[in-house]
C-alpha cells in the first residue's frame, strides 16, 4: 500500500512539475521567452493573413462601379412575372364571393399606386415614343441621377382600376398585369419596333380562354422605357406594364395560360427555363 501511495505521489508530482517547473521556471515545458516567441509568430502570421484579406477586398472593391455591374451575366431573354400572383401563380376566384377576389384587387391597387398620373407627372419625363431613351455619361462625368419616362396608370385603360376599381373580377373579366424583369443596359428591340406580349391557352384550353384585350394597345413595352440604368442611377424608374383582360373565359374550368414576349432582338425562351421570355399561370373563374 505504501508503495502504491508513493508511486501516486511521484506521478502527481511529475504532472505538476510538467505544468509548472519551479526550478527551470517552465510552463508546459517552455520558458517565458519561448512562449513569447511562439505568440509573436502567430500574431505576425495572422496579422499578415488579415492584411492580405483586407488588401484583396480593397482591390476588388476598387474595380466595382456603384451604378453599373462590372461583370454582368445577362440572360439571352429576361424573365416575366404577373400581378396578382396568387398562390403558386394560380388565380382562382368566384364572381359572387367578394372575399375570393378582394385580395387580388387590393394587391393590384397597391402595386399600381406609384403609376398614378399625378405622381408620374411630378417625377418622370414625357418622352418621345418608339425611341430608346439613351442617357450616356460624358467620359468621366456621370449623368446621374438619370431621368425616367412616364408610365401613366391611365395607359392600362379598363385594367387601370380607375373606371372599375375591381379590375373586372366582380364581372368574371379579370385583369392580369405582366412585367418584364429588369436588365441593366438591355435594348429589347430595334428599328422602332417595340417588344410585345401575347397570351394564349396551353394544351386543350384554347376553346375556353375566349377573347383577350391588351393594354396598352397591342400589348407593347414601348422602347422609350429602355435602357434601364439600375436602381441607384435611375431612382425614379417606372417599369412598363402590359395588362391582359379575359373578356369571356369559360367558367368553372381550369385554364392554363401562357404569356410570351416577342421582339426582334430577344431570343425565344428555351424549354429548360420556364420563365425566360414567358410566364405561365392558372386561371379559374367560378360563378358560384
N, C-alpha and C positions, 0 to 999 in steps of 0.2 A: 504494500500500500504506500509506504514511504517513497519507494522508487517511482511509483506512478505519479505521486504529487510533485516529486522533484522534476520529473520529465515534463509535467504540465507547466510548472513554473518556468522551466527553460524555454518551452515552446512559446509561452505567453511573453516571456522576456524577449525572445527573438523577433516576435512580431512587433512588439512595441519599439524595439531598437531599430527595426526596419522603417517604421513610420517616422520615428524621430530618434536620431542618434546624438545623445548629448556630448559625446566625446569628439565626433567629427562635425557636429552641427549640420547633419544632412537630413533632409526631409524627403522621405520616399526614395532614398538612395542618391539624392542630388543635393549639392550645396546651393546656397542662395545665388551665387553668381551663375551657376549652371541653369537654375530655373529662370533667372533674369534673361539670359541669352536666348533660351527657348521662347519665352514670352515676347521678347523683342523680335525674334524671327517671324513668329506668326502675326505679330502686329504689323510689321512691314509687309508681309506677304498678303494679308487681307486688305491692307490699305492700297496696295498695288492693284489687286483684283477689283476693288471698288472704284479706283480711279480709272481703270481701263473700261469698266462698265459705264461710268458717267461720261467718259470721253466718247465712247461709241454711241451712246444715246444722243449726246450733243451733236455729233457729226450727222447722225441720221435726221435729227430734228431740223438741222440747218438745211437739209435737202427738201423739206416739206414746204408746201405752199398752204397758207391759211385759207385761201379762197378756191384752190383747184387741186385735185389729187395729182400727185407726181406720177403715180402709176395707176392706171385705170383699166381693169379687166372688164371691158364692156361686152355685154351680150350682143349678139347679132340682132336680136329682136327683143325689145323690152317687154316686161310682163304687163298684165292688165288686172284690174280689180273692179268690183262693183260696190255700190251703196244702194240700199242697205244690204249688208252681207248675210244677215240671218245666222242661223246655226249651221256651220259646215256648208256655207254657200247654198242654203236652201231657204226659199221664200215661200212660206205656206200660211194661208190665212183664209178666213171666212168673211164674206161681204157683210153678213148680218151680225157678226160678232165683232163689235168695235174694239174690244181688247186684243183681238188677234192681230190687228193691223195698226193699232195706235202707236205701238213701239216703232214700227217701220217709218211712219210719218214723222214721229218725233226725231228719229235718227237722221232723216233727210233734212229736217228743219235745222238741226244743229250743224250738220255738215255744210249746208248752203249759206249759213249766216255770213261768212266772210265774202260771199259773192253778191251781197246786196248792192244794188246800183249806187246808192248814196255813198257807201264805203269805197267802192271801186273808183268812183269819180275823184274822191279825195286822195287816194293813194297811188293810182296807176294811170298810165297814159292811154289816150285814144289813138291806137296805132293804125297803120295802113294795112288792110287785109291782104292775104296771099303773098306776103313778103316776109322773109326772115328778119327778125329784129336784132341785127348784129350790133354789138356794142364792144368794140375792140379797145384794148388798152393802148396807150401811146408809149411804146417802148417800156421804160421802167416806171412810168407814171400810170398807176392803176385808175381805171374808170369805175370806181366803186363809191357808194353802192350803185349798182346798175338798176335801171328802170324796168318796169314790167308793164305789160299790156293789160287793159281791162278785159275781164271776162264777166260780163254783167249777168245777173241771175235771170233777167228777162229773156236772155237768149234761149233759155230752156222752155219758154212758152208754156204749153199745157203741163209741163213737168217741173215748173219753177216753184210750185207751191203758193203762187200769188193769186191765181184765178181759182185754184182748187187746193185748199190747204191740206187736203187728204191725199193728194198726189194720185188720184184715181183709184185708190184702194177700196173706197166705200162703194164704188160702182163696178168693181171687178175689172178695172182697166189700169192695172198698176204701172207705175213708172220705176225704172231701174236706171241709176246713173252709172256710167262707165268712165274710168280714168285710166290713162296710160302712165305707167311708172316713170318717174323722173330719171333721166340720164344726162349728166353734165356734158354739154357740148354736142348733143345729138341733133342732127338735122334730118328729120323724118319726111323728106320729100324734096322735089326739085321741079324746075320749070313751072312754078306756080301751082303745082298740084299738091293739095293738102292730103294727108292720110285720112282715111275714113273708116268707119265701123259698120259692119253688117252683122246681124244676129239671125239665127235660124235654129230650127229644131234638130236634134240629133236622133238618129235611128228612125223609128216609125212615127214620130210625133209631128211630122210636117203638116198633116191634115188638121192637127189640133191647135197649132200655135196661133193661127189666124193672122190678120194684117198687123203690121207694125208701123209706128210713127217715130221718126228720129228728130231730135232737136239738139243743136242747130240743124237746119235742113241738110239732108244727105249724110248726116252723122259725121261731120268733118271735125278734125282737130286742126284749126287754122294755123298756117305757117307762122303767123306773127307771134305766136306764143313760144317760138323756138329761136335760138337755142336757150337752154336752161343753164345758168351760170353757177348754180349752187346756192344753198340756203344762206350762207354768210354774205356772199357777194350780191345776191338778189333777194333782199329780205322781204319784199312785198310781192314776190312771185305768186300768181294765182294760177293753179293748174287747170288747164282747159278740161271740159267735161263734154260727154255726149249722153243724152237721155234717150232711152228707148221706151216706148209705151206700147203695151199689149192691148190692142183695141177690142179684140173679140176672141180671146183664148177660150178653149173648151174648159168647162167646169168639171170639178170632181175627178180630175185625172192629173197624174204627174207628168210635167213637161220638162224634158231635159234640153236646156237651151245652151247654145254656144255662140259667143260673140268673138269676132276676129277683127284685127286691124289690117288694113290694106294700104300699101304705099309703094311708090316706085323706087324707093331706096332701102326699105326694110325687107329682110328675107322672111319668107313664110316660116312660122314656128315649126319645130320638129316634133315628132311624136314622143320623143324622150322627155321633153319639157312641156308639161300640161299648161303652164302659164306664160309661155313665150309667145307673145303676139295674140293671145286668146284668153278667154276666161269662160268657164262652164259653170252653170248653176241650175238648180232645180226649182221650178215654179209650180205651185198648186193653188188653185183658186176654188174654194168651196162655196156653194150657195146656201149652206145651212150653218 
